Amino acid sequence: MPLIYCVEDDENIRELVSYALQNQQFDTRTFADSEAFYPAMEEALPDLILLDIMLPGESGLDILKNLRKNPRTAEIPVIMLTARTSEYDIVKGLNIGADDYVTKPFGILELISRIKAVLRRSGKTAKASAHLQCGDVRLDSLKHEVTVNGEAISLTAKEFELLHYLMLNAGIVLQREQIMESVWGFTYAGESRTIDMHIKSLRQKLGEGGRIIKTIRGVGYRVDEG
């Protein structure tokens, strides 16, 4: 279970992030400032840090600088949380060594998706994401294989990519625009029919296993974790 640290002075945001991440099976610890954060880093290193820029005392950017200078913490992925939207502030954080950023107010689903993406890029979830299981459906991204109750299912490359994306985000409602951008590489409202047809084909090929794919009317799709 990946360990996530969140350094954020707003108590409401800390509680929201903690609740949402724990529901996604992340082990989560939150801190209001650097004074509470640094001792925790001595006890255990997290797999990823959510770091607010505007903090009382030491700023998030200064904390990030210290993390990158220390060989023990230099490789820990960091996502900056910021109310600032100017290009200068965003670029400054990225240049110091942030892996990504999310501007406030943010949607919790977007935050979770970004966390999972950064963890995948950093290799923190390489083993976990290579073998995914939802209900009776098992996906092996290394072998490019999908089975339902142990029986191999033949999928097209795009069907496999779509199922992989849905299963990586199991339990999260994904909008059609998100799916189109992540799987097809672009967004265009008129192409939502393409997604619907691929979902229909996936359900048919998965047979009983196709029940894990739920339609959320007016929004998109969700895969149940089973």
Buried (B, 14 or more C-beta within 10 A) or exposed (E): EBBBBBBBBBEEBBEBBBEBBEEBEBBBBBBBBBEEBBEBBEEEBBBBBBBBBBBEEBBBBBBBBEBBEEEEBEEBBBBBBBEBEEEEBBEBBEEBBBBBBBEBEBEBBEBBBBBBBBBBEBEBBEEBBEEBBBBBBBBEBEEEBBBBEEEEBEBEEBBBBBBBBBBBBBBBBBBBBBBBEBBBEEBEEEBBEBBEEBBEBBBEBBBEBBBBBEEEEEEBBBBEBE
